[in-house]
Amino acid sequence: MRRLLLASSVLIAGWGAPAAAQDTGQDTAGNGNTGIRDIIVTAQRKSESTQKAGIAIAVLSGEQLLQKGLSSANDLGKAVPALNVQAGGGPLTSFFVRGVGNFTVNGYSDPAVAFAYDGVYMGRATSTSGMFYDLERLEVLKGPQGTLYGRNATAGAINAIPAKPKIGEWSGNASAYYGNYNAFGLQGAINAPIGEHGALRLAGNVVSHDGYMSDGTSDEKNQALRGQMLAELTPDLTVRVGADWSHTGGKGPGASYAGAYAYNRTSGSYSFVPSGLSVDTGLYSPASQAYRQTLFLGATGRNAAPLDDTAYQNNSFYGTNAEITWKSGIGTFTLLPAWRHSQLDSRFGNPGFVGWIREKDDQISLEARLATKRVSIFEAILGGYYFDETVNGNYTFAQQQLNAYQAFTSKTKSYAAFGRLTAHLSQGFRLIGGLRFTRDEKRFDGQADVFIDTCTLRVAGRPSCPSAPLLPVTASYTDLTAPFVIAPAGGGAPIGATGAVLVHAQTPVHASLPKSKATWRAGVEFDVTPRSLLYATVETGYRSGGFSLSAGYETFQPEYLTAYTIGSKNRFWNNRVQFNLEAFYWDYTNQQVNHSGIDLNGNQGQFTQNVGNSKIKGVEADLQLKATRTTLLSANIQYLDSKYGSYTYSVPVGANPPITGCAYALNPANAALYTINCSGKPGYQSPRWTANLGLEQTLPLGRYNLVAAIDTQYKTSRYIAFDFLPEELIGATWTTNAELRLSPKEGRWSLAGYVRNIEGTRIPVNAPTYPAASSLNYITSAPRTFGVRAGVKF
């Protein structure tokens, strides 16, 4: 904390960091002074300046995304203090806004942060791949978006908005970079007129780098294409259609063994034994494979074997969408039809097992809305929404002593009607009210077949079957061959003369979850001066329930969040100073937590539980200062106090007590269960303090500008997983980046050198456990990277 205060003092003296999109050309007041320009956003389904919008929002321009090297969803937390991003195995990414989120790991659990591309809600978190190029801007809304947004925006929303075709203009851009880890990136776009009233825009992106882990994992191999056509059919009717494709390849995210927990039966407690491996030692490296063979698999009664090292990603994403806009006498009518398809084939080792995901996702959606013209003191937005998604999945989770095979079809239909009314009670004073009624109809049909390689022999009270073969990775349990014999569900078959039995457990789930919910928003806005806004809002959010293929946890219920916000947005000193301040209080109830664990049949699975309630409060301050015509300073600092008021869940009683940092006791109503109580714990992925600081200094050199930029992000200690183990508590961290960029004053081209994560610290962002061997793994942020980048505009 002392270091943060020192850094803040340095900021006041002349050091800061961009926290949101800004334009540092002539200010909009027209007074001729260089200042901070307005950024126009559409987060409230209308075009308005961020400084005039009474909402909690952070904005990154397309240029900032490029300069910061943000090429995927995993990178967004580096730029937005309120956002934490948690990478998982394979193509899985989870977002947390102010500690609210969920570890979304399969095709039948919904994210808490709604991600939208070009106004279209994306049902699967995996579908965010290949979106981060040729963007006009990226909007991050903080808090529930219960009236205007598609679905499940409990914690917030992320809007990726592509650059649109421009009528009557030939233009384009291209940029490329090369850096360590054989990093290579190339993206570009071209805009072409089509007659007098149309335009075409084509864009593409290629991103590649070698693995950040010693086994070649945590690499990146992405390609993407996007095409859009815009036509002004009449002065009042505009149609824009688009299509996009992206592909994700390479080995995918990697992990390292942090260590294992050893249970002392005499003391009745666990001790953590570090692996001795560095955080960049991947699971498939020789050192990790040797370490793995020291881990004891309690069910099978022998040590683990090396992991199957066939890791790859072969994921393709397609989509088409349109925006039809008609200006009428009563207002502007907008229609947004869309279709998206994903096809996933990903095989990964994390955490300590091999996961193999084969999945096909199809969604169609349609949104229609009318933004009315102002009538007397009123203006309104009225709309309807339809969403239809089908997910077909076939998963294998192979842990050597246990293989879980899941086959399922998940279907969701969602209908909504929404409206927002603004009353201009006087010049500069507005009341806003919004209401959304949502009907979700979810249907799930699936089956989990779990096979446990179970030792029946005991030596000194401990399972001992050293010759028992371990289960291989297969696409289906029908692919298991001798010596494994498939017994009917609920039965078992001996595995030769090894003393082990292959037990077959089955969990079918055929269920529906219909749910209707009304969510609402109330707000007040007051323009204190033409450049100062005060606002206060109350908004509710809801995330639908769902399903799990684990015995005893087949369904879970919706979660809810009510957010209270008061804020102030201000410009001073001829638009050279921008200071925004926001205080918030969130009431989070019936919280969903997705995690791996042991189901009520004693089988390991991945399931979601409703664990309780939490209170989240804090303050966020944003400062931007154009100290001189050539010096930009800024800071974004967030204080977050997140605490679970009630957080309890149950786990089956096993041979050893549960591995947890929370209190636990036998359930008095069911002696076969432990009740784990984490009430009073801080929210995970919730650092108390987060600060983004930096400096951008322009040095005029005749016809050229040399720009030196440095930014740093500070986070205090935080838990990164729900178990609240000491090893999941990450200490305070700093991550600093720098860039030196040369360009002519007209900005036609640029040449830059950059270094990211100057400290070189690999920060753990996720800590998945491997219960079969009582081990803990780390997934970490990127190491120090550096390179050169060139760009041209025409």
Steps between C-alpha positions, in 0.01 A plus 500: 500500500789737579633443150160584352486829691850585385407425140190718534714785626727460199190508281394836638849629430493378141441128451177312413333242269216493253203313641245559227482607141587861441572737211755765576440729205306829508229502764132497414438840657663656197722732705814402315674345799630149480288288732322172554235429238172331566471128430169401345354170622180308434485309828148631569378424146553860391801706401627718784821619659634290786502820705127544444406139574393433857647150503814327625700433183860463383585541133802390297547625146614273220833683495550436871424131458767486232760693699442294815522175305154387610432225248269276706250508783767376742677837473215734587563503876830676436320813387179518707549503880147377575544196272682180590541226240552138600645263241399136516582182317469489123292780345341610828507857631301648789439867580460652847382858554567623853517141616173391339537228240520127460751247380315405180648170385239322294221542249221491756600776744447864410746784562419778749651769278312532171729525199357660187656535156350774285192508723450121495511310830737199488365206697833317537814652655709306247344707220695812599799359311612694194305821573777740600607666177384796290278614785356845531499462877444257787250593770508342846185567702526438873203365691175329396349604167151377573297705252673559167726196460437155361551243774677420825674834552516459880849642540524720192544494126786520251420644159745446212401746228667456160602792281220553252511566125524868402304621201689687229845419635796297377711429807679230686757410760748228576721419796749228578719409794774254581638413842654242725340156527491527121197725537348618175188698432348650190170679469351732245183640351392660176196719444360541148203703376221328307333765294386817673307340782687184595828375638686176560749430779722192516727426794728216604725399784777245559655452846767247592756442772684200642403356835575691818533167683799270470288229333380733224155564647356847559567578136273687260407419140198700387366616165190706431313669215212744500297661223232767524285678242311820568229648280290814538198377307313823565581808711311330783581130447846356558600135486832356617576129469807318621661158513801382695714192547779416740708197586698419813781248476822416681533305822295737713537617861743321727548453873765400752502284811514719811511208742288248688323469834610227739259387771638420845261256666657560842447874499192484279629782278647561156836642413590642160812359339624723214590326177828688468414576138495851357170647382613475137560125520211361299313183587646312201864589568732218615536654847122521545444150367756370750333695782161367400621145549561579868131582554297222659157420356301393803215326319725282284766440765802592287692802379393700197652445156622766254227706336396432145671796333273544198391861558339699222225743408299487181213738560308684229247781539261643241238768509274725297311801623319806373396841623196656333429859601191694397439861600130574524281778625480348847862399538772262385415133459791249515490131414790266588473144362798270556621140469812352654661156486794355690675167454748408772757222507744563784721265697687639799674402821362700787473464794710186505268308273432491130184671386359442154218728391300440184213740472271665245313818587230668294316814596258732327379826645284792406474836669258773397487838665359847452672810631225761496538866431448727794134575564450777753731402786519130408715278281500122505665181380266206445599157377471126483759223497511133397787256555517133399809290572581131461821350636602143419794385706714192539763533774769275641675577829773239542676485837660155468325367808168638377356577158185710469317495168225756443261515207223759503271734313417830663228726358410851605225726379474847646238765436505854632314828474670812628460873525671805640336839552684827557316803637672837454345676799701816441805617313774263616287290737378154391326201651555158338300184551542165330333159509574167335293183517693184411374148443770232487415145395792262542504131419782256567538138394828334581681219667828467685669160507775490758749213524713470813808279509445385860748301706351233728826401674638664817851507641529662845150638449594669174380400149781320319466380141840589347441289188156641422491657151383861485225620273606641161352806328220393265219679323241258638491234767419252226857553377644352821658163423646209696583462780211740568154342491193726492247401763140624499431828680521448876724197466870418469733258326842373615802636315688177450669368814624844614257531791334799333141522383362728229188650656238651270284784639242677290321831546223575250346847506178577314357822633341831414548834675241760402540835672344843463645810659444874492807719545499878524703819515435837661730797466537874529742728313581865563722719284659719766684690227537432126805289589400349835248217545363351821312171478355229721355165395350182637499203261424131537644205310421133470689200367305187416556167667627190325617143516793281600581140412583412858290295741325719755578821314299445183341847507568837659290812540536857367709762672411867550681827548376846598747784445484848653724760338567870546749679281636824367661570160687824454718699257705801610769738374378528140454121474858432610394328823247220527409367843232235549403351834262214569386326818315169483326245720400159360269252670574156350261216588470129428850511351600229254846344530631250245780273617641151484419267785360168613133440429260312724591169333863553591604586144699804403315746280459863405183655633335824610350569841307792648721581796360815659517877509760775501526876537731691268577866545767738388613815325658552159676821398622588151730793428629618164720806482632665186774678696647657187426477129737202491455335840213271595473367855223285637410257773218261571481376859241262640435410862297179538360348817342165415391264776284189509224536756386143445702246305435132573498185295520124554748231396483124561696346784804318363803315630658835596346835594445758225788720389375850568600823666151534652342353812321167458297258709285193458152586385275426800214404266714269285814338642612412145565867425734772619369855509770747397448852627693784333278776640696813583768431239588768245375453146745319276640684198441814711818695584437770760690759294558513126676790330599572142758778475714633217644777286488586131748767389521631144833646383468707178789435260442731205248327274483201736378413846679264737260365762626335819236314701517303824219346701482276803227304674505433873280246678497416867480141619200293388374145494482352151289191575197422711670253740673787689814295550814691607663403169210664314573835663717704265698787647507856370625529142624763256501462123665775295511562126688755287501609138695743282319600180608717205257638240460803272271767639227414250508144639525312170740242637659401829792295623515385863699289740328354806559294810217353707521365854836665563516329840488159328275361774273208408195578711263210581150583371334165570580215737309186396530198725542133410305321778601151384858571610433791740711727282477868412590657166561857386396669178704819469513825308743555213874551563698805390450557128652757268509580133451756226181609327438693178177644367377695202174679413386597153 
